[in-house]
Structure formats: C-alpha cells, structure tokens
C-alpha cells in the first residue's frame, strides 16, 4: 500500500520541480531584462522661467512617460538599446534625397556635408534649417541620421548634415588631417555656407554624441556663432573628454569593451587614409607624425592610445591631457546664450553618471538651459515600441523636432509681441 502511495505522489513531485524551474527562469528573465524597472517621465533640471513654462506646455514628451520596448528596452545599463543602435541604427530607415556639397578649408582639407530641402511648410511658416553634427566617425549616410533627417524634413525643416572629415569611405582626404574630438572648423564652414546661401533662414543646431561636444564648443567659441541661431540640442554627449577617459578604462558597465570596439573602428578609418596621413612623400603631414606612431596605431587597443599617438598631433597638442582639455565643450557651455537642450540617458553605458553633474549644474544656474534625463535609452538608442519590435521613429527623433518647433513658436510669439508694442508706441 505504501509503495502505491509513493508512486502516486511522483507526478505531483515532478510538477512541483517543473513549476520551480519555470519560476526560476522567469525570475532570471525579469532580473536580467529589468522588466520590473518603472517607466516614468524624464527627469528635468531647469530654472523656473517663462521659457521653461512655455516648453513644458508645448513639449508633451518632456512630461510624458518614455516607454521603451518591454522585453529588452529596459535592460540594465542600456546595453541592448546601445548595441541595437550600434548594429542597425534604426528600423526600416528611409532614404531621404540630398545634395552633397564640398568646401575647401584653409589647410587644403575638403569638408563635405549633405543638404536636404524641407518636404512641407514649417508650422510657423518660417524658413528654418537644422545644422546637424553626427556622432564619432559618423556621416549623413548613417541610418539614425537618415531617419532623423527624413522626420525633420516632413516637419518643414531644411537639414544640413556634416560628414566628419575622413569618415565617408568613398571620399579621400585632401590634407593630412581627420576630424577630431572638438575641432569645429568643418562645422563652422557648413554653417557659414548655409547663412550665406539662405540669408533669411534661422538655424537650429543639433549634435549627437561627439557631435554634441562639437556644436556646443562651436557656439561658445564666439558670440557671432550664435547669430541667427534659435536653439541648440545636444544628445548623449559626455561634456568633458578629460573626465570621460578616466571612466572609459573601467570594466564596470563594459565601458572598457566599448572603448575597444570604438578604437578598432577608428583604427580602420585612420588606416584607410594612411597614405595621406603617414606617406613619406607627403610634405604637409604634421612633423610630429612618424612611422613609430603608425606602428603604435596597429597595436592600439583604446581610444586614448589612438588620440595620444595620432589625433592630438593634427592640431599640435603637446599632450593628451592638453588635447582633451582644450577640445571639450565644458569650458564653453556657460558662453551659450540661446536656448540649450541637453539630453542624456541615465542608463547610457558610455557616459558615466559622474559626467552628468556637468549639465545638471549648468541647468540649475542658467535660465536658457534644460537638462533632460530619461531612465532608459542607452547611447543614442531611445527606441519605442510595444513589447518586442521597435518603431522606426525614436523618442529622441520626436523630442528634438518637438523642442525645435516649440522654440520656433516661442520666437515668433516674442517677435509678434515686440511688433505690437512698437505699433502701439508709434500711435502714442
């Protein structure tokens, strides 16, 4: 009898084991994919002002929950969002048509940018051009740039997208110099071309990642650079290369691994131009560049090694510290007086949380600055979607255009009020 009872209890025991196994798997999934992580509106740091109140009223995305895809969008540290952006850029990326422009720089370099005309009238009826600076080693043909440009065009913006010097695979260098972390020469040349060609247009300045550093530094370098600029938006930049390089050698959040991947990509780009940069018959190359530097480049495993042996020498910096210090926008941010939107993700694995004290401190002091910090998004990811599949447009794409639209409306309202006051004054 007891044997029969024990045998009859076996299925129940097995069912209990299966249930425990399923529970364990579900627990691991929930923990690893961070499914219980809450969704919330982005954290906003700003000074109470008429402009800030107008933006909060006119930009719903600033106060609305950002909801990434449930299964993978809330993964701890934003690795999946970052990896998905890095691997495929965007989903079902469009192919906007643009004209490539070539500009000869004073040192013989040839800057290029792509120009895209608006596909509809702007909501204010004004002529507005977005001047866009992509991330490190990026250009107008990258999918995340194409997706954003297509969306901006449909909202009535002309777009000019800088192609970083040396980044396009089919464009040869015409001088022994590539883009660097904070060189604003090519971006400045593009902006000046737009201002001259379209004398009635107003500008919205946009920078992604490294491009955010360049555009902020450009605006802060001279008050004249801010003429006809309505606003500036910087997305996922790190603000200080000197502080960032200390965190990039850490293993936490896999930053050292990302550093290696980006260094490998940079190495391939530099080596694709090695004849122009290192060729013996090139009399214009920096005297500090040598065959020894080329040998060190082959063995480099970090961005810092590449920057120290090659990149800083394009502009004659005597040390890596000097290069990072001088090329960072940190010392220029306080000189920007136009509305400035600084966007980061709290789970960006490339931008250490310690770097976020820079935009926070600035936005706490300056009425023209707002820092937007969603919980999720990774590095330039910000995907949206229901459960598994992301949408073609990202939260980032929509936010930049929505903010730009609001600033354009703000400026038009101010102009209208000013004209009314002048008319009343004239009647008196």
URMOVEN-V199156 format. One line per field, one symbol per residue. ss: DSSP state (~ for helix, > for strand, _ for the rest). burial: + if it has 9 or more other C-alpha atoms within 8 Angstrom, else -. Layout:
BEGIN
ss = ???
burial = ???
END
This chain:
BEGIN
ss = _~~~~~~~~~~~~~~~~~~~~~~~~~~~~~~~~_______>_>>>>___~~~~~~~~~_~~~~_>__________~~~~~~~~~~~~~__________>>>>>>_____>>>>>>>___________>>>>>>_________~~~~~~~~~~~~___>>>>>>_____________________~~~~~~~~~~~~~____>>>>>>>_~~~~~~~~~~~~_~~~~__>>>>>>>_____~~~~~~~____~~~~~~~~~~~~~~~~~~~~~_~~~~~____________~~~~~~~~~___~~~~~~~_~~~~~____~~~~~~~~_~~~_~~~___>>>>>>>_______~~~~~~~~~~~~~___>>>>>>__________>____>____~~~~~~~~~~~~~~~~~~~~~~~~~~~~~~~~~_
burial = ----------------------------+++++++----+++-++++---++++++--+-++++++++++++++++++++++-++---++--+---------+-+---++++++++++++++----++++++++++-+++-+++++++++++++++++++++++++++----+-++++--++++-++++++--++-----+++++++++++++++++++++-+-++--++++++++++++++-++-++++---+++-+++-+++-++-++--++-+++---+--++--+---++-++--+-++-++++++++++--+--+-++++-++++-++-++-++++++++++++-++--++-+++-+++-+++++++++++++++++++++-+-+++++++++++++++++++++++----------------
END
